[in-house]
Amino acid sequence: MPARRPTGASSRQTSLFRPPPERQPLAARMRPRDLTEFVGQEHLVGEHGPLRRSVARGHLSSLLLWGPPGTGKTSLARLLAAEIGADFATLSAVMSGVAEVRGLIAEAQERLAMGGSRTILFIDEIHRFNKAQQDALLPHVEDGTVTLVGATTENPYFEVNSALLSRLRVWRLEPLTDEQVGAVVQRALSDEERGLAGTLGPDGGVALADDAFEHLVSISGGDARQALNVLEGAVALADADGVHDTDGHVAPTLDHIEAAAQQRVLGYDRAGDGHYDTVSAFIKSLRGNDPDAAVYWLAAMIAAGEDPRFIARRLIISASEDVGNADPRALQVAVAAAAALDHVGLPEAQYALAQAATYIATAPKSNRSGLAYWAAAADVQAEGSLPVPLHLRNAAVPAMKHHGMGVGYRYPHDFEGADVDQAYLPEALAERRYYRPTEQGYEATIGARMEGRREAREQAAAAGGPRRRKDRGPEVNPMRAAGGVMRTRETNRKALAEEERRDAARDEGT
């Protein structure tokens, strides 16, 4: 096992130019200097966390840190390198290419050959590397030339090549809690060396009122970097306004925090996990009969800039998938909300979307329509497209009846209850029953109707066959009548067009 440097010892770094501390943002100055200062991610670097135990033994394998912004991915990578005494080289996938990767690999090979020094290669936003760039890392991660530590805010299982991903252990970082963000902010307020204490005001320091502090923490969305950036901006605004407390400390108010933040910071990315996680919570709240959660996630998506048409589509899907025939009106409400969105747009359409969301969330639920369809689809896949029974085929010309097509079909409206027992499924699937209604909502009525028809068919069969309706109504061939109507319409249309042509010619002549 390689010798391990004392905990907290700084590691050599190969990185881009870094400005002097006084020119760095507060968030950069307040990066933790060792694992004892690192806030959050207890499941990884807490007392019994796997990463802490690993570096305590002087070992660190290639890994990928996956989590939302401001959760400490870069800081953690630096601290892990320091803990095992490795050199720390860093690249940004946004600004670097294969040439830069190969250059750092060559330096790592030289360090390893000359002094046995290990190199941690940290690549931020690694999901932005294309396939060729990621492939360039493979042999050097494989043979141990570098220990790769990647960081990404995107789902690595979708964004990182499977070949590279198989060589990395993925660790998920979670958003910080309000208490953890508050601890980071308090440290920045009290730290005299790197933070705000003793740096501003006639007597130095910053005094943040309780309401301003609570608001700052609440709008951060678990993002410590965002909290410190807003704090730094609010302090600058308060200092410019000359707002100080009785002790001479710069005293940002709630208004300064709101002005610096501009708006609530939402942990949501329309193209990434925030999008999929939030819409997943929305759909599951609708399905789970929780209108309060449904409108919360709806509001979160709207505020974060989600395409409202996407939300409307999800409402329509949920109305069919989760409510179905338990309340057929749910689909009507969802479609109406989508139409309202097209007619009036935001912000007014928020009412329609909220109406649809609460209706679907509180409606009785049944997924039996969908289950029936997928069961039928499975039979189609297994059996293929089976022949249509002859009596159900369309005899477009009378001669086709000589081949049995259309022969024996019984028109349901000619029988009591507009129902007659005959085969509609292919013969191989004659006994299949795909749709089985629940007892939920209107579907109970559907189930009772189906059961009533079944009993009537059995009774008719026991009595010797189906009974004809007593009142069949006027004898008429609908298709023949429809053809006559269309021929008359076409004749009249042509006559009107000819009359309009003659009128136009007469007007032109005069």
Backbone torsions as a table, in degrees:
resi	resn	phi	psi	omega
1	MET	NA	133.7	-179.1
2	PRO	-65.8	151.8	178.9
3	ALA	-61.8	143.1	-177.0
4	ARG	-109.4	132.1	178.0
5	ARG	-73.1	156.7	178.0
6	PRO	-58.1	145.5	179.3
7	THR	-55.9	135.1	177.2
8	GLY	92.0	-10.4	179.3
9	ALA	-67.6	140.1	-177.8
10	SER	-75.7	144.4	177.7
11	SER	-100.5	151.6	176.6
12	ARG	-67.2	147.9	-175.1
13	GLN	-130.6	140.4	170.5
14	THR	-115.3	109.2	-174.1
15	SER	-151.6	176.1	176.4
16	LEU	-69.5	166.7	178.5
17	PHE	-55.6	135.9	177.4
18	ARG	-119.2	128.2	179.8
19	PRO	-66.7	161.4	178.3
20	PRO	-61.3	155.4	-175.0
21	PRO	-51.9	-39.8	-176.3
22	GLU	-67.6	-16.0	178.9
23	ARG	-100.0	-4.0	-178.5
24	GLN	-85.6	149.0	174.6
25	PRO	-60.7	157.7	-179.8
26	LEU	-56.3	-39.8	-178.6
27	ALA	-62.6	-36.4	178.5
28	ALA	-72.5	-39.1	179.9
29	ARG	-66.6	-30.0	-174.2
30	MET	-92.8	13.2	175.7
31	ARG	-57.1	140.0	-179.8
32	PRO	-62.2	142.2	-177.8
33	ARG	-91.3	-18.3	175.3
34	ASP	-156.4	175.7	-175.0
35	LEU	-65.6	-22.6	178.4
36	THR	-69.3	-25.2	178.5
37	GLU	-90.8	-10.2	-176.9
38	PHE	-72.2	129.9	-176.3
39	VAL	-107.4	130.3	176.3
40	GLY	94.2	-179.2	178.2
41	GLN	55.5	43.5	179.9
42	GLU	-59.6	-29.3	-178.9
43	HIS	-68.6	-15.0	179.2
44	LEU	-108.9	-44.2	-173.6
45	VAL	-123.4	14.9	172.6
46	GLY	-68.8	-175.4	-175.2
47	GLU	-54.6	-37.5	-179.1
48	HIS	-111.3	16.3	-179.1
49	GLY	-68.2	145.3	-176.5
50	PRO	-62.9	-36.7	-179.8
51	LEU	-70.5	-39.5	178.2
52	ARG	-64.6	-41.8	179.8
53	ARG	-67.6	-34.2	-179.8
54	SER	-66.2	-48.9	-177.9
55	VAL	-71.4	-23.7	176.2
56	ALA	-63.8	-25.5	176.6
57	ARG	-93.8	6.6	179.4
58	GLY	77.4	19.3	-175.7
59	HIS	-122.6	139.4	173.2
60	LEU	-149.4	119.2	177.7
61	SER	-93.3	164.9	-179.9
62	SER	-60.7	140.1	-174.7
63	LEU	-150.8	169.8	177.7
64	LEU	-132.3	126.5	179.0
65	LEU	-97.6	116.2	-174.9
66	TRP	-117.2	121.5	179.1
67	GLY	-178.7	169.7	-178.8
68	PRO	-69.6	166.9	-179.7
69	PRO	-60.8	151.2	173.1
70	GLY	73.5	20.0	-179.8
71	THR	-104.6	0.3	172.2
72	GLY	102.4	21.8	-176.7
73	LYS	-63.6	-49.6	-178.8
74	THR	-66.5	-45.0	-179.8
75	SER	-61.0	-42.1	-179.0
76	LEU	-64.6	-39.7	178.3
77	ALA	-60.4	-44.5	179.2
78	ARG	-63.1	-41.8	-177.3
79	LEU	-68.5	-37.8	178.5
80	LEU	-64.7	-40.5	177.3
81	ALA	-62.9	-41.8	179.6
82	ALA	-65.1	-37.5	-177.4
83	GLU	-63.8	-33.6	-179.0
84	ILE	-101.1	4.7	175.9
85	GLY	70.9	30.5	-179.0
86	ALA	-95.7	155.7	171.3
87	ASP	-70.8	144.8	-174.7
88	PHE	-118.1	111.8	176.8
89	ALA	-112.8	139.4	-173.9
90	THR	-130.8	143.6	174.8
91	LEU	-133.6	149.3	170.8
92	SER	-106.4	124.1	-178.7
93	ALA	-63.9	-18.9	179.2
94	VAL	-72.9	-32.9	-171.5
95	MET	-112.0	-4.1	-172.0
96	SER	-118.2	159.0	177.8
97	GLY	-133.7	-164.3	-177.4
98	VAL	-62.0	-37.8	-178.8
99	ALA	-60.4	-43.7	179.3
100	GLU	-66.4	-38.6	178.1
101	VAL	-61.0	-46.7	-178.4
102	ARG	-65.2	-35.5	177.7
103	GLY	-63.0	-44.8	179.6
104	LEU	-69.9	-33.6	176.4
105	ILE	-63.4	-42.5	179.1
106	ALA	-61.7	-41.6	177.5
107	GLU	-64.1	-39.9	179.0
108	ALA	-64.7	-40.4	178.2
109	GLN	-62.9	-40.2	-180.0
110	GLU	-66.0	-44.1	179.4
111	ARG	-62.8	-40.4	-178.7
112	LEU	-67.3	-39.5	-178.7
113	ALA	-73.2	-38.2	-174.3
114	MET	-81.3	-42.8	-174.2
115	GLY	-131.4	3.8	-179.5
116	GLY	70.9	18.6	-177.1
117	SER	-81.8	130.6	179.7
118	ARG	-81.3	152.7	179.7
119	THR	-124.6	127.1	169.8
120	ILE	-94.3	117.8	177.3
121	LEU	-100.4	111.0	-178.9
122	PHE	-100.2	124.4	178.7
123	ILE	-119.8	111.5	179.4
124	ASP	-81.5	145.7	-178.4
125	GLU	53.6	47.2	-174.1
126	ILE	-61.5	-21.9	179.3
127	HIS	-65.7	-16.1	179.1
128	ARG	-81.5	-12.4	173.6
129	PHE	-68.0	136.8	175.9
130	ASN	-79.6	-180.0	-175.4
131	LYS	-60.4	-42.8	-179.2
132	ALA	-63.7	-40.2	179.4
133	GLN	-67.1	-40.6	177.9
134	GLN	-68.4	-38.4	179.6
135	ASP	-64.7	-29.6	-179.8
136	ALA	-64.6	-20.6	-179.1
137	LEU	-84.8	-23.7	-167.7
138	LEU	-53.4	-54.9	-174.9
139	PRO	-65.5	-29.5	-176.0
140	HIS	-81.6	-26.9	170.9
141	VAL	-75.1	-38.7	-178.3
142	GLU	-63.2	-44.1	-175.4
143	ASP	-90.6	1.7	175.2
144	GLY	83.5	10.8	176.1
145	THR	-57.0	-43.2	175.9
146	VAL	-130.0	154.1	167.0
147	THR	-100.0	112.9	-175.6
148	LEU	-85.5	129.0	171.1
149	VAL	-121.9	109.8	178.1
150	GLY	-100.4	156.0	175.9
151	ALA	-132.9	138.4	-179.7
152	THR	-152.1	146.5	172.4
153	THR	-95.7	-9.9	-178.6
154	GLU	-96.4	161.3	179.0
155	ASN	-66.2	111.5	-175.0
156	PRO	-65.4	-24.2	-179.1
157	TYR	-70.4	-14.7	174.8
158	PHE	-105.9	-29.5	-168.1
159	GLU	-104.9	-16.0	-178.2
160	VAL	-110.1	136.9	-179.4
161	ASN	-54.4	139.9	-177.9
162	SER	-62.5	-32.8	179.5
163	ALA	-63.7	-42.4	178.4
164	LEU	-73.8	-39.8	-177.7
165	LEU	-61.8	-33.4	-179.0
166	SER	-67.2	-16.8	-179.8
167	ARG	-98.6	2.9	-177.8
168	LEU	-120.6	148.4	170.7
169	ARG	-97.5	124.3	-177.5
170	VAL	-90.3	126.5	176.5
171	TRP	-118.0	130.0	-176.9
172	ARG	-94.8	123.8	175.2
173	LEU	-98.6	137.2	-177.1
174	GLU	-101.4	153.9	174.2
175	PRO	-57.0	146.2	179.2
176	LEU	-69.9	149.2	174.2
177	THR	-76.4	166.1	177.9
178	ASP	-59.2	-37.8	179.6
179	GLU	-64.0	-39.6	-179.6
180	GLN	-70.2	-42.2	175.7
181	VAL	-61.6	-40.8	178.0
182	GLY	-60.6	-38.5	178.4
183	ALA	-65.0	-39.7	177.5
184	VAL	-63.3	-43.6	179.8
185	VAL	-64.9	-43.4	179.3
186	GLN	-61.3	-39.2	178.6
187	ARG	-64.3	-40.5	179.0
188	ALA	-65.3	-34.9	179.3
189	LEU	-71.8	-31.5	-173.1
190	SER	-99.7	-14.8	-176.6
191	ASP	-76.2	119.1	-178.6
192	GLU	-83.2	-26.2	-176.6
193	GLU	-81.1	-44.9	-175.3
194	ARG	-115.7	-22.1	-173.1
195	GLY	-93.5	-146.4	-172.4
196	LEU	-99.5	-10.7	-178.8
197	ALA	-68.2	128.4	176.3
198	GLY	76.5	13.5	-177.2
199	THR	-110.5	-18.1	-175.2
200	LEU	-135.3	162.7	176.3
201	GLY	79.9	163.6	-179.0
202	PRO	-57.1	-38.8	-179.5
203	ASP	-111.1	10.9	177.0
204	GLY	79.8	158.4	173.0
205	GLY	91.0	168.4	-179.6
206	VAL	-130.2	134.3	176.2
207	ALA	-115.2	114.3	-178.1
208	LEU	-106.0	119.9	-179.1
209	ALA	-61.7	155.6	-176.5
210	ASP	-59.8	-43.6	-178.1
211	ASP	-67.0	-36.1	177.5
212	ALA	-68.1	-39.8	178.7
213	PHE	-62.9	-47.3	-178.4
214	GLU	-63.6	-39.3	179.4
215	HIS	-67.4	-41.1	178.5
216	LEU	-58.6	-44.9	-179.8
217	VAL	-66.0	-42.0	-174.7
218	SER	-68.8	-31.0	-177.7
219	ILE	-85.9	-5.5	-174.9
220	SER	-73.8	-23.6	-179.4
221	GLY	62.8	31.8	180.0
222	GLY	78.4	12.7	-177.4
223	ASP	-106.6	104.3	-177.3
224	ALA	-66.2	-38.0	179.7
225	ARG	-61.9	-43.1	179.4
226	GLN	-63.2	-40.7	179.2
227	ALA	-60.8	-44.4	-179.4
228	LEU	-69.3	-36.4	177.7
229	ASN	-64.7	-43.0	178.0
230	VAL	-65.3	-41.8	178.4
231	LEU	-59.6	-46.1	-178.9
232	GLU	-62.9	-40.9	177.8
233	GLY	-65.6	-40.2	-179.8
234	ALA	-66.3	-38.7	178.0
235	VAL	-63.7	-41.7	178.7
236	ALA	-63.0	-40.9	178.7
237	LEU	-65.0	-44.2	-179.9
238	ALA	-64.7	-39.6	179.0
239	ASP	-65.2	-40.1	178.4
240	ALA	-65.6	-33.4	178.5
241	ASP	-80.4	-7.3	-178.6
242	GLY	70.3	31.8	-179.1
243	VAL	-90.5	113.2	-179.9
244	HIS	-133.6	157.0	174.8
245	ASP	-88.7	-174.8	-175.7
246	THR	-66.7	-20.8	178.4
247	ASP	-90.7	2.5	178.7
248	GLY	86.9	6.0	178.2
249	HIS	-79.0	144.0	171.6
250	VAL	-62.5	131.8	-171.1
251	ALA	-127.0	82.3	177.0
252	PRO	-61.6	138.6	179.0
253	THR	-99.8	177.3	176.4
254	LEU	-58.9	-37.5	178.4
255	ASP	-63.1	-37.6	178.8
256	HIS	-66.3	-40.4	178.2
257	ILE	-62.5	-45.6	-179.5
258	GLU	-64.9	-38.5	179.4
259	ALA	-66.9	-39.8	-179.4
260	ALA	-70.0	-35.5	-178.8
261	ALA	-79.2	-28.1	-176.5
262	GLN	69.6	-46.4	178.8
263	GLN	-158.5	164.7	178.8
264	ARG	-61.6	133.0	179.0
265	VAL	-82.8	119.5	-177.8
266	LEU	-104.4	130.1	178.0
267	GLY	-78.6	74.6	-171.3
268	TYR	-150.6	133.2	179.1
269	ASP	-130.7	114.0	-173.4
270	ARG	-61.1	-21.0	-178.0
271	ALA	-105.6	-0.2	-173.5
272	GLY	-127.8	-152.2	-174.0
273	ASP	-65.0	-32.6	178.5
274	GLY	-56.3	-41.3	177.8
275	HIS	-61.0	-53.6	-174.7
276	TYR	-69.6	-38.0	-179.5
277	ASP	-67.1	-41.9	-177.2
278	THR	-69.7	-44.2	179.4
279	VAL	-67.6	-31.2	175.0
280	SER	-62.8	-44.0	177.6
281	ALA	-63.5	-38.6	179.2
282	PHE	-61.7	-50.9	-177.5
283	ILE	-63.3	-42.0	-178.3
284	LYS	-70.1	-27.8	175.1
285	SER	-70.5	-40.6	175.6
286	LEU	-60.7	-46.9	-178.2
287	ARG	-66.7	-32.5	-175.2
288	GLY	-88.7	11.0	174.1
289	ASN	64.8	36.9	179.8
290	ASP	-119.2	90.3	-177.9
291	PRO	-65.4	-29.4	-179.6
292	ASP	-66.2	-47.2	177.8
293	ALA	-65.8	-37.2	-178.8
294	ALA	-61.0	-45.6	-178.8
295	VAL	-73.6	-27.7	175.6
296	TYR	-63.6	-50.5	-178.9
297	TRP	-67.9	-31.9	174.1
298	LEU	-61.3	-47.5	179.6
299	ALA	-63.6	-38.2	179.1
300	ALA	-62.8	-41.6	-179.9
301	MET	-68.7	-41.6	179.1
302	ILE	-63.0	-46.8	-177.9
303	ALA	-64.2	-31.5	-177.9
304	ALA	-82.1	-3.3	176.7
305	GLY	95.1	14.8	178.4
306	GLU	-61.3	145.4	176.6
307	ASP	-63.5	116.4	-176.8
308	PRO	-63.5	-24.4	176.9
309	ARG	-67.3	-33.4	174.4
310	PHE	-62.5	-43.5	179.2
311	ILE	-62.5	-43.7	179.9
312	ALA	-61.7	-38.9	178.2
313	ARG	-63.9	-40.2	179.4
314	ARG	-65.4	-35.6	177.4
315	LEU	-64.3	-42.0	179.2
316	ILE	-64.0	-42.9	179.3
317	ILE	-62.7	-45.0	-179.2
318	SER	-63.8	-36.9	-179.3
319	ALA	-60.5	-36.0	178.4
320	SER	-86.6	-43.0	-173.8
321	GLU	-70.6	-41.2	-170.9
322	ASP	-105.6	-28.1	-179.5
323	VAL	-99.4	-50.2	175.9
324	GLY	56.1	-137.9	-176.7
325	ASN	-81.1	-0.2	172.9
326	ALA	-64.7	-28.9	172.7
327	ASP	-154.3	88.3	-177.5
328	PRO	-58.7	-20.6	-179.7
329	ARG	-67.8	-20.8	-179.8
330	ALA	-59.2	-41.1	178.4
331	LEU	-65.8	-39.2	178.1
332	GLN	-62.6	-43.0	179.7
333	VAL	-64.4	-42.7	-179.2
334	ALA	-64.8	-44.0	178.4
335	VAL	-65.0	-39.3	177.9
336	ALA	-63.4	-37.7	177.5
337	ALA	-64.3	-40.1	177.3
338	ALA	-64.3	-40.2	177.9
339	ALA	-66.3	-39.9	177.6
340	ALA	-61.8	-38.8	177.8
341	LEU	-61.6	-42.4	178.5
342	ASP	-65.3	-35.2	-176.2
343	HIS	-77.7	-44.4	-171.7
344	VAL	-112.7	-21.7	179.7
345	GLY	67.8	-176.8	175.6
346	LEU	-83.3	151.2	7.6
347	PRO	-87.0	-15.1	-172.2
348	GLU	-61.2	-33.1	-177.0
349	ALA	-66.9	-10.3	176.1
350	GLN	-59.0	-32.9	177.5
351	TYR	-62.2	-46.2	-178.4
352	ALA	-65.7	-41.9	178.5
353	LEU	-63.9	-40.8	178.4
354	ALA	-66.4	-38.7	178.4
355	GLN	-61.6	-46.1	-179.7
356	ALA	-64.9	-41.9	-178.5
357	ALA	-62.4	-45.5	-178.6
358	THR	-70.5	-34.3	178.0
359	TYR	-64.4	-48.1	-178.2
360	ILE	-65.2	-40.0	-178.1
361	ALA	-64.9	-31.0	-176.4
362	THR	-98.9	-5.0	-178.4
363	ALA	-74.4	153.9	171.9
364	PRO	-62.3	151.6	-171.6
365	LYS	-115.4	142.3	170.7
366	SER	-156.8	131.5	175.7
367	ASN	-108.2	17.2	-172.7
368	ARG	-68.9	-29.8	176.9
369	SER	-63.0	-46.5	178.7
370	GLY	-64.1	-42.8	179.4
371	LEU	-62.4	-38.9	178.1
372	ALA	-61.5	-44.4	-179.0
373	TYR	-62.5	-47.4	-176.1
374	TRP	-69.1	-30.3	174.5
375	ALA	-66.4	-41.4	176.9
376	ALA	-65.6	-40.2	178.9
377	ALA	-62.2	-37.0	178.3
378	ALA	-64.0	-38.3	177.4
379	ASP	-67.5	-37.7	176.8
380	VAL	-61.2	-42.7	179.3
381	GLN	-66.4	-37.9	-176.9
382	ALA	-78.9	-39.2	-173.0
383	GLU	-102.8	-13.3	-173.5
384	GLY	79.5	-174.9	178.9
385	SER	-84.0	101.2	-175.5
386	LEU	-73.6	155.2	-178.4
387	PRO	-61.8	142.6	176.0
388	VAL	-74.7	132.2	177.4
389	PRO	-53.7	143.2	-173.8
390	LEU	-57.1	-42.0	-175.3
391	HIS	-68.6	-14.0	178.4
392	LEU	-95.7	-7.6	-177.7
393	ARG	-75.7	156.5	-177.2
394	ASN	-89.6	116.4	176.8
395	ALA	-88.6	88.1	-173.8
396	ALA	-64.9	-31.5	176.1
397	VAL	-128.8	150.4	-176.3
398	PRO	-55.8	-31.2	-177.0
399	ALA	-62.5	-24.7	-178.5
400	MET	-67.9	-23.2	179.8
401	LYS	-67.2	-22.8	177.3
402	HIS	-65.9	-19.7	177.8
403	HIS	-96.3	7.7	177.7
404	GLY	90.1	-1.6	-176.6
405	MET	-76.1	125.7	-179.4
406	GLY	80.3	-5.0	-177.6
407	VAL	-79.4	129.1	177.3
408	GLY	93.9	-2.5	177.7
409	TYR	-71.1	133.5	178.8
410	ARG	-109.8	124.5	-175.9
411	TYR	-76.7	112.8	-172.8
412	PRO	-54.9	-32.5	-177.2
413	HIS	-69.7	-10.0	176.5
414	ASP	-84.5	1.5	-174.3
415	PHE	-125.4	158.2	179.8
416	GLU	-58.3	136.9	-178.9
417	GLY	72.7	10.0	-177.9
418	ALA	51.0	42.8	-176.4
419	ASP	-149.0	140.9	176.2
420	VAL	-146.9	144.9	-177.7
421	ASP	-83.0	111.6	174.9
422	GLN	-153.0	163.6	-175.8
423	ALA	-80.5	131.0	175.9
424	TYR	-117.1	-24.2	178.1
425	LEU	-85.8	158.6	171.5
426	PRO	-56.9	150.8	-174.2
427	GLU	-56.6	-37.1	-177.9
428	ALA	-66.8	-18.4	-177.1
429	LEU	-118.2	23.9	-171.3
430	ALA	-58.3	-30.6	-175.3
431	GLU	-95.9	3.4	-178.7
432	ARG	-68.2	140.8	172.5
433	ARG	-130.0	101.2	-175.1
434	TYR	-85.3	-45.2	-173.7
435	TYR	-95.9	119.1	179.7
436	ARG	-126.9	95.6	-175.5
437	PRO	-60.1	150.6	174.9
438	THR	-89.7	-175.3	175.0
439	GLU	-96.7	13.8	-176.4
440	GLN	-87.2	127.5	171.2
441	GLY	52.4	-138.5	-176.1
442	TYR	-66.0	-20.4	-179.8
443	GLU	-64.8	-25.8	174.7
444	ALA	-63.6	-37.7	176.6
445	THR	-65.1	-42.3	178.3
446	ILE	-61.5	-44.4	179.5
447	GLY	-61.1	-42.6	178.8
448	ALA	-63.8	-38.8	178.8
449	ARG	-64.5	-43.1	178.5
450	MET	-62.8	-40.8	179.7
451	GLU	-66.7	-38.9	177.6
452	GLY	-62.8	-40.7	177.9
453	ARG	-65.7	-39.1	179.5
454	ARG	-62.2	-43.9	-179.9
455	GLU	-65.9	-39.4	179.9
456	ALA	-64.9	-38.9	178.5
457	ARG	-64.5	-40.8	179.3
458	GLU	-64.9	-40.8	179.1
459	GLN	-65.7	-40.1	179.5
460	ALA	-65.5	-40.0	178.9
461	ALA	-64.1	-38.8	179.7
462	ALA	-68.0	-27.1	-178.5
463	ALA	-89.6	3.0	176.1
464	GLY	106.4	6.8	176.4
465	GLY	133.5	170.7	-176.9
466	PRO	-68.5	147.4	177.3
467	ARG	-96.4	140.6	178.3
468	ARG	-76.9	150.1	177.4
469	ARG	-66.0	143.7	179.2
470	LYS	-69.2	-39.1	-178.8
471	ASP	-117.5	103.3	-177.7
472	ARG	-86.4	-8.8	-176.6
473	GLY	80.2	-177.1	-177.2
474	PRO	-64.4	141.3	177.6
475	GLU	-76.2	120.8	-178.2
476	VAL	-155.5	146.8	173.2
477	ASN	-99.9	103.4	-174.8
478	PRO	-57.7	-39.7	-177.6
479	MET	-67.4	-38.8	178.5
480	ARG	-67.2	-41.1	178.9
481	ALA	-64.7	-40.7	179.7
482	ALA	-63.8	-39.6	177.8
483	GLY	-63.0	-40.4	178.3
484	GLY	-64.1	-41.6	178.9
485	VAL	-60.4	-45.1	-177.5
486	MET	-68.1	-35.7	176.7
487	ARG	-65.8	-41.9	177.9
488	THR	-63.8	-41.8	179.7
489	ARG	-61.0	-43.0	-177.4
490	GLU	-67.1	-39.2	178.1
491	THR	-62.1	-46.2	179.4
492	ASN	-65.1	-37.7	-180.0
493	ARG	-63.9	-42.4	179.4
494	LYS	-66.5	-39.8	179.1
495	ALA	-63.2	-41.6	179.3
496	LEU	-65.3	-41.1	179.1
497	ALA	-63.1	-39.5	178.8
498	GLU	-66.6	-38.8	177.8
499	GLU	-64.5	-42.2	178.3
500	GLU	-65.3	-34.6	178.8
501	ARG	-66.3	-42.7	-179.8
502	ARG	-65.4	-40.6	178.2
503	ASP	-62.5	-40.7	-179.9
504	ALA	-65.1	-40.4	179.4
505	ALA	-66.1	-40.8	178.7
506	ARG	-63.7	-43.0	178.5
507	ASP	-62.7	-37.8	-178.6
508	GLU	-68.9	-35.0	-179.8
509	GLY	-70.8	-29.0	178.6
510	THR	-86.8	NA	NA
